[in-house]
Amino acid sequence: MQSHKTVEAYIASQKQWNRELVTLREILLSTGLKEEIKWGAPIYTYEGKNVVGIAGFKSYFGIWFHQGALLEDPKKKLINAQEGITKALRQWRFSNIEEIDAKLIKSFVKASVHNLKEGKVIKPATNKPLTVPKELNALFKKNSDFHQSFKALSKGKQRDYADYISEAVRPETKASRLAKIIPMIEKGIGLNDKYK
């Protein structure tokens, strides 16, 4: 996925969903949330906490709520797009601009901000066992200093790296991800540190 430095650049890159993303952006900006770029895409935050994001994909464009599992959704618009991976994140997918319901989006935003103010959040499981993929284990056997650098990271950071490699399907993707993370691990940097 290409990383963009501005929301305008992100939307301009989404030729198929340009008008639709502009519409979602206008709705979200009207809620008073702060607009930012994280993970190369538009994210809208409240007091530094992620509330909602927008994105375009091949077959749909969507909006996702970072704590969407806490939202009441009687119209059944929100789905867990990564069943078994995410607990809190919920996505609303659209295939055309007519499906956008500004009133419902604003009510979801209002409820999300209210939940944040109340301290209601679903936190990621911290007791999930760490399963180190064979590709990382092979590197540990070849380089004990690298293994020590990995062990010096917090369990959460170790899990982020292990999952990052495990989630790749193709061997080429695993190899390119390994090449990317080796210097980060050696420097004691977490995979997601730049987003925190």
Backbone as numpy.savetxt, mean C-alpha at the origin, in Angstrom:
# Nx Ny Nz CAx CAy CAz Cx Cy Cz
5.99 -1.06 -11.26 5.15 0.11 -11.26 6.04 1.34 -11.26
5.69 2.30 -12.10 6.46 3.53 -12.20 6.17 4.42 -10.99
7.21 5.06 -10.49 7.05 5.95 -9.34 6.94 7.39 -9.83
5.98 8.11 -9.30 5.74 9.50 -9.71 6.00 10.43 -8.54
6.47 11.62 -8.84 6.80 12.59 -7.80 5.64 13.52 -7.46
4.66 13.66 -8.38 3.50 14.52 -8.13 2.22 13.79 -8.51
1.12 14.27 -7.94 -0.18 13.69 -8.28 -0.50 13.98 -9.74
-0.16 15.17 -10.20 -0.40 15.53 -11.59 0.32 14.56 -12.54
1.57 14.24 -12.22 2.34 13.31 -13.05 1.71 11.92 -13.04
1.25 11.49 -11.87 0.61 10.18 -11.78 -0.65 10.14 -12.66
-1.50 11.14 -12.50 -2.76 11.16 -13.25 -2.49 11.27 -14.75
-1.51 12.09 -15.13 -1.16 12.24 -16.55 -0.70 10.91 -17.15
-0.09 10.06 -16.33 0.40 8.76 -16.83 -0.73 7.75 -17.01
-1.89 8.04 -16.45 -3.03 7.12 -16.49 -3.98 7.50 -17.63
-3.54 7.31 -18.85 -4.30 7.74 -20.04 -5.72 7.16 -20.05
-5.84 5.88 -19.70 -7.14 5.22 -19.76 -8.13 5.78 -18.74
-7.62 6.20 -17.58 -8.49 6.61 -16.48 -8.26 8.06 -16.06
-7.73 8.87 -16.95 -7.37 10.24 -16.60 -8.53 11.04 -16.01
-9.61 11.14 -16.73 -10.77 11.92 -16.28 -11.36 11.35 -14.99
-11.38 10.04 -14.88 -11.94 9.39 -13.70 -11.11 9.68 -12.45
-9.78 9.63 -12.60 -8.91 9.91 -11.45 -8.97 11.38 -11.07
-9.11 12.26 -12.04 -9.28 13.69 -11.74 -10.55 13.89 -10.91
-11.61 13.18 -11.27 -12.88 13.28 -10.53 -12.70 12.79 -9.09
-12.06 11.63 -8.91 -11.82 11.12 -7.56 -10.96 12.09 -6.76
-9.95 12.65 -7.41 -9.06 13.61 -6.74 -9.85 14.82 -6.24
-10.72 15.35 -7.09 -11.52 16.52 -6.69 -12.41 16.21 -5.50
-13.01 15.02 -5.49 -13.85 14.62 -4.37 -13.02 14.56 -3.09
-11.85 13.92 -3.15 -11.02 13.75 -1.96 -10.45 15.08 -1.48
-10.06 15.96 -2.39 -9.55 17.27 -1.99 -10.64 18.09 -1.29
-11.89 17.87 -1.66 -12.99 18.62 -1.03 -13.23 18.20 0.42
-12.62 17.08 0.85 -12.83 16.59 2.22 -11.87 17.21 3.23
-10.86 17.95 2.75 -9.90 18.56 3.65 -8.70 17.69 3.98
-8.63 16.49 3.40 -7.47 15.63 3.62 -6.27 16.22 2.91
-5.08 15.89 3.40 -3.84 16.36 2.77 -3.45 15.39 1.66
-3.14 15.94 0.50 -2.75 15.13 -0.65 -1.24 14.92 -0.65
-0.83 13.66 -0.82 0.59 13.32 -0.84 0.82 12.24 -1.90
2.10 11.98 -2.16 2.48 10.85 -3.02 3.21 9.85 -2.13
2.72 8.62 -2.11 3.39 7.52 -1.41 3.30 6.31 -2.31
4.33 5.51 -2.34 4.39 4.34 -3.20 4.17 4.74 -4.66
4.49 5.99 -5.00 4.38 6.48 -6.37 2.97 6.82 -6.80
2.00 6.84 -5.88 0.60 7.11 -6.22 -0.02 8.09 -5.22
-1.15 8.71 -5.59 -1.80 9.68 -4.68 -2.39 9.01 -3.44
-2.06 9.60 -2.29 -2.58 9.17 -1.00 -3.10 10.41 -0.29
-4.18 10.26 0.45 -4.79 11.37 1.17 -4.74 11.03 2.65
-4.16 11.97 3.43 -3.86 11.69 4.83 -4.57 12.66 5.77
-4.70 12.23 7.02 -5.20 13.07 8.10 -4.19 13.01 9.22
-3.61 14.16 9.54 -2.59 14.27 10.59 -1.50 13.21 10.41
-1.06 13.06 9.17 0.05 12.15 8.87 -0.32 10.69 8.72
-1.58 10.37 8.94 -2.02 8.97 8.83 -2.75 8.76 7.51
-2.42 7.66 6.83 -3.05 7.34 5.55 -4.53 7.06 5.74
-5.36 7.71 4.92 -6.80 7.48 4.97 -7.26 6.76 3.71
-6.91 7.33 2.55 -7.44 6.81 1.30 -6.45 7.08 0.17
-6.47 6.23 -0.84 -5.63 6.42 -2.01 -6.42 6.14 -3.28
-5.89 6.61 -4.41 -6.53 6.34 -5.70 -5.50 5.74 -6.65
-5.98 4.96 -7.61 -5.06 4.36 -8.58 -5.82 3.87 -9.80
-5.10 3.78 -10.91 -5.64 3.22 -12.13 -4.93 1.91 -12.43
-5.68 0.93 -12.89 -5.15 -0.37 -13.25 -5.60 -0.71 -14.67
-5.22 -1.86 -15.18 -5.58 -2.21 -16.56 -7.09 -2.24 -16.78
-7.79 -2.97 -15.94 -9.22 -3.18 -16.19 -10.14 -2.35 -15.30
-9.60 -1.57 -14.40 -10.44 -0.74 -13.52 -9.60 0.37 -12.91
-10.28 1.34 -12.32 -9.63 2.33 -11.49 -10.27 2.19 -10.12
-9.58 2.64 -9.09 -10.13 2.39 -7.77 -9.70 3.38 -6.72
-10.33 3.20 -5.60 -10.06 3.98 -4.41 -9.92 2.96 -3.29
-8.96 3.16 -2.41 -8.84 2.21 -1.31 -8.72 2.95 0.00
-9.32 2.37 1.02 -9.32 2.93 2.36 -8.40 2.10 3.23
-7.43 2.75 3.83 -6.40 2.04 4.59 -6.96 1.32 5.81
-8.03 1.84 6.39 -8.70 1.17 7.51 -10.14 0.84 7.12
-10.31 0.46 5.87 -11.64 0.22 5.31 -12.42 -0.90 5.97
-11.74 -1.85 6.58 -12.45 -2.96 7.24 -13.27 -2.47 8.42
-12.97 -1.27 8.92 -13.73 -0.71 10.04 -14.96 0.07 9.59
-15.12 0.26 8.29 -16.22 1.08 7.78 -17.50 0.26 7.63
-18.62 0.89 7.96 -19.91 0.27 7.68 -20.16 0.40 6.19
-20.53 -0.69 5.55 -20.65 -0.73 4.10 -21.92 -1.47 3.68
-23.09 -0.90 3.97 -24.34 -1.59 3.66 -24.55 -1.81 2.16
-23.95 -0.98 1.32 -24.11 -1.15 -0.14 -23.09 -2.13 -0.72
-22.23 -2.67 0.13 -21.24 -3.69 -0.27 -20.37 -3.23 -1.43
-19.80 -2.04 -1.30 -18.92 -1.48 -2.32 -17.46 -1.88 -2.10
-17.08 -2.11 -0.85 -15.68 -2.33 -0.50 -15.32 -3.80 -0.49
-14.16 -4.12 -1.07 -13.68 -5.50 -1.10 -12.26 -5.58 -0.54
-11.90 -6.75 -0.07 -10.52 -7.00 0.31 -9.83 -7.54 -0.94
-9.03 -6.70 -1.58 -8.39 -7.08 -2.85 -7.22 -8.03 -2.65
-6.77 -8.19 -1.42 -5.64 -9.08 -1.15 -5.98 -9.99 0.02
-6.97 -10.81 -0.17 -7.45 -11.72 0.87 -6.28 -12.54 1.42
-6.18 -12.58 2.73 -5.11 -13.33 3.37 -3.82 -12.53 3.53
-3.72 -11.38 2.85 -2.52 -10.54 2.97 -2.82 -9.30 3.79
-3.91 -8.62 3.46 -4.25 -7.41 4.20 -5.48 -7.65 5.07
-5.47 -7.05 6.25 -6.61 -7.17 7.14 -7.45 -5.90 7.11
-6.82 -4.74 7.04 -7.54 -3.47 7.18 -7.93 -2.84 5.85
-7.11 -2.98 4.84 -7.29 -2.31 3.56 -8.54 -2.82 2.83
-9.33 -1.86 2.31 -10.49 -2.21 1.50 -10.49 -1.33 0.25
-10.88 -1.92 -0.86 -10.85 -1.25 -2.16 -12.24 -1.17 -2.75
-12.49 -0.07 -3.47 -13.73 0.10 -4.23 -13.30 0.25 -5.68
-13.71 -0.67 -6.51 -13.31 -0.68 -7.92 -14.42 -0.10 -8.79
-13.98 0.65 -9.80 -14.91 1.25 -10.75 -14.48 0.87 -12.16
-15.46 0.72 -13.06 -15.13 0.47 -14.46 -15.51 1.64 -15.35
-16.27 2.62 -14.80 -16.59 3.83 -15.55 -16.92 4.97 -14.59
-16.88 6.17 -15.11 -17.03 7.37 -14.27 -18.42 7.46 -13.64
-19.42 6.88 -14.29 -20.79 6.95 -13.78 -20.95 6.17 -12.46
-20.06 5.25 -12.19 -20.15 4.46 -10.95 -19.67 5.23 -9.72
-19.00 6.35 -9.92 -18.47 7.13 -8.80 -19.62 7.76 -8.03
-19.68 7.48 -6.74 -20.71 8.02 -5.85 -20.02 8.95 -4.86
-19.97 10.25 -5.20 -19.24 11.24 -4.40 -19.76 11.29 -2.97
-21.06 11.22 -2.79 -21.65 11.30 -1.45 -21.18 10.13 -0.58
-21.18 8.93 -1.15 -20.76 7.74 -0.39 -19.26 7.79 -0.10
-18.48 8.23 -1.08 -17.03 8.36 -0.85 -16.77 9.32 0.30
-17.45 10.46 0.29 -17.26 11.45 1.37 -17.70 10.89 2.72
-18.75 10.09 2.74 -19.18 9.50 4.02 -18.16 8.49 4.51
-17.54 7.73 3.59 -16.48 6.80 3.99 -15.27 7.57 4.54
-14.92 8.68 3.90 -13.80 9.51 4.37 -14.11 10.05 5.76
-15.30 10.59 5.94 -15.70 11.15 7.24 -15.63 10.08 8.33
-16.14 8.89 8.04 -16.10 7.79 9.02 -14.66 7.36 9.29
-13.83 7.34 8.24 -12.42 6.96 8.41 -11.70 7.93 9.32
-11.91 9.23 9.11 -11.26 10.24 9.94 -11.78 10.14 11.37
-13.07 9.92 11.53 -13.64 9.75 12.88 -12.98 8.57 13.59
-12.81 7.46 12.88 -12.17 6.28 13.48 -10.74 6.59 13.90
-10.01 7.34 13.06 -8.63 7.71 13.41 -8.62 8.58 14.67
-9.53 9.53 14.75 -9.60 10.40 15.94 -9.91 9.59 17.20
-10.71 8.54 17.03 -11.08 7.68 18.16 -10.00 6.64 18.47
-8.97 6.58 17.63 -7.90 5.60 17.83 -8.24 4.20 17.36
-9.29 4.08 16.55 -9.70 2.77 16.05 -8.88 2.44 14.81
-8.00 1.48 14.93 -7.19 1.02 13.80 -6.98 -0.48 13.90
-6.87 -1.10 12.77 -6.51 -2.52 12.72 -5.02 -2.58 12.47
-4.31 -3.13 13.41 -2.85 -3.21 13.28 -2.46 -4.54 12.66
-1.36 -4.52 11.88 -0.90 -5.78 11.30 -0.51 -6.78 12.38
-0.70 -8.03 12.07 -0.33 -9.09 13.02 1.18 -9.07 13.24
1.58 -8.98 14.50 3.01 -8.96 14.80 3.52 -10.32 15.24
2.62 -11.24 15.48 3.04 -12.56 15.94 3.09 -13.58 14.80
2.93 -13.11 13.58 3.00 -14.00 12.42 4.40 -14.58 12.34
4.51 -15.90 12.14 5.85 -16.50 12.10 6.66 -16.00 10.89
7.95 -15.87 11.11 8.85 -15.43 10.04 9.26 -16.66 9.23
8.94 -16.65 7.95 9.35 -17.72 7.04 10.31 -17.13 6.03
11.57 -17.48 6.18 12.61 -16.94 5.31 12.64 -17.77 4.03
12.50 -17.13 2.87 12.51 -17.88 1.61 13.89 -18.47 1.31
13.89 -19.53 0.52 15.14 -20.25 0.21 16.17 -19.34 -0.44
15.74 -18.35 -1.21 16.68 -17.45 -1.88 17.48 -16.63 -0.87
16.81 -16.16 0.18 17.51 -15.41 1.24 18.41 -16.35 2.04
17.92 -17.54 2.35 18.73 -18.52 3.10 20.00 -18.86 2.33
19.91 -18.96 1.01 21.09 -19.26 0.20 22.12 -18.14 0.32
21.64 -16.88 0.36 22.56 -15.75 0.53 23.20 -15.76 1.93
22.41 -16.15 2.93 22.95 -16.20 4.30 24.10 -17.20 4.38
23.96 -18.33 3.70 25.00 -19.36 3.73 26.28 -18.88 3.05
26.13 -18.06 2.03 27.29 -17.55 1.29 27.97 -16.38 1.99
27.21 -15.63 2.79 27.73 -14.40 3.36 27.23 -14.22 4.79
28.08 -14.57 5.75 27.66 -14.52 7.16 27.48 -13.07 7.63
28.23 -12.12 7.08 28.04 -10.71 7.46 26.64 -10.23 7.05
26.23 -10.64 5.85 24.89 -10.28 5.38 23.83 -10.90 6.29
24.06 -12.15 6.70 23.12 -12.81 7.61 23.03 -12.06 8.94
24.16 -11.60 9.45 24.17 -10.84 10.71 23.42 -9.52 10.54
23.58 -8.88 9.39 22.86 -7.63 9.12 21.35 -7.87 9.11
20.93 -8.98 8.53 19.51 -9.33 8.50 19.00 -9.58 9.91
19.77 -10.35 10.70 19.36 -10.67 12.07 19.31 -9.44 12.97
20.06 -8.39 12.61 20.07 -7.15 13.40 18.79 -6.32 13.19
18.07 -6.61 12.12 16.82 -5.89 11.85 15.72 -6.35 12.81
14.72 -5.50 13.00 13.57 -5.91 13.82 12.83 -7.04 13.12
12.05 -7.80 13.89 11.29 -8.91 13.30 10.36 -8.42 12.20
9.75 -7.25 12.40 8.86 -6.69 11.38 9.58 -6.41 10.08
10.79 -5.84 10.18 11.57 -5.54 8.97 12.04 -6.83 8.30
12.42 -7.82 9.10 12.80 -9.11 8.54 11.62 -9.72 7.77
10.43 -9.64 8.37 9.24 -10.20 7.75 8.91 -9.46 6.45
9.06 -8.13 6.44 8.81 -7.36 5.21 9.70 -7.85 4.07
10.98 -8.04 4.37 11.91 -8.51 3.33 11.59 -9.93 2.89
11.32 -10.80 3.85 11.01 -12.20 3.53 9.76 -12.29 2.66
8.73 -11.52 3.03 7.49 -11.53 2.25 7.71 -10.94 0.86
8.52 -9.91 0.77 8.81 -9.25 -0.51 9.40 -10.24 -1.51
10.30 -11.09 -1.03 10.90 -12.10 -1.91 9.92 -13.24 -2.17
9.23 -13.69 -1.14 8.30 -14.82 -1.28 7.14 -14.52 -2.22
6.68 -13.25 -2.22 5.51 -12.89 -3.03 5.82 -12.83 -4.51
7.09 -12.72 -4.88 7.46 -12.71 -6.31 7.27 -14.12 -6.87
6.70 -14.19 -8.05 6.41 -15.49 -8.66 7.55 -15.94 -9.57
7.97 -15.06 -10.45 8.98 -15.43 -11.44 10.39 -15.37 -10.82
11.26 -16.30 -11.19 12.63 -16.29 -10.68 13.37 -14.98 -11.00
13.08 -14.41 -12.17 13.72 -13.14 -12.54 13.33 -12.02 -11.58
12.05 -12.02 -11.20 11.56 -11.00 -10.26 12.22 -11.19 -8.90
12.31 -12.44 -8.45 12.97 -12.72 -7.16 14.42 -12.21 -7.20
15.11 -12.49 -8.30 16.51 -12.08 -8.43 16.66 -10.56 -8.43
15.78 -9.86 -9.14 15.89 -8.39 -9.15 15.53 -7.80 -7.79
14.58 -8.42 -7.11 14.24 -7.94 -5.76 15.39 -8.18 -4.79
16.03 -9.33 -4.90 17.19 -9.61 -4.05 18.29 -8.58 -4.28
18.57 -8.28 -5.54 19.62 -7.30 -5.85 19.28 -5.94 -5.24
18.01 -5.60 -5.22 17.57 -4.32 -4.66 17.74 -4.27 -3.14
17.40 -5.36 -2.46 17.35 -5.31 -0.99 18.68 -5.58 -0.31
19.62 -6.22 -0.97 20.89 -6.55 -0.32 21.55 -5.31 0.28
21.75 -4.22 -0.50 22.39 -3.05 0.10 21.55 -2.40 1.20
20.23 -2.50 1.09 19.36 -1.93 2.12 19.53 -2.68 3.44
19.55 -4.01 3.36 19.72 -4.82 4.57 21.10 -4.57 5.18
22.11 -4.48 4.34 23.48 -4.23 4.84 23.59 -2.89 5.56
22.76 -1.92 5.15 22.77 -0.60 5.80 21.80 -0.52 6.97
21.04 -1.60 7.23 20.10 -1.61 8.34 18.80 -0.87 8.03
18.52 -0.69 6.75 17.32 0.03 6.32 16.19 -0.96 6.11
15.01 -0.63 6.61 13.83 -1.47 6.38 13.26 -1.24 4.99
12.62 -2.24 4.45 12.05 -2.16 3.11 11.09 -0.98 2.97
10.31 -0.71 4.00 9.30 0.34 3.92 9.64 1.59 4.74
10.88 1.74 5.15 11.27 2.88 5.97 10.97 4.22 5.29
11.13 4.30 3.99 10.94 5.59 3.32 9.48 6.02 3.32
8.54 5.11 3.63 7.14 5.46 3.67 6.66 5.82 5.08
7.53 5.69 6.05 7.11 5.92 7.45 7.47 7.32 7.88
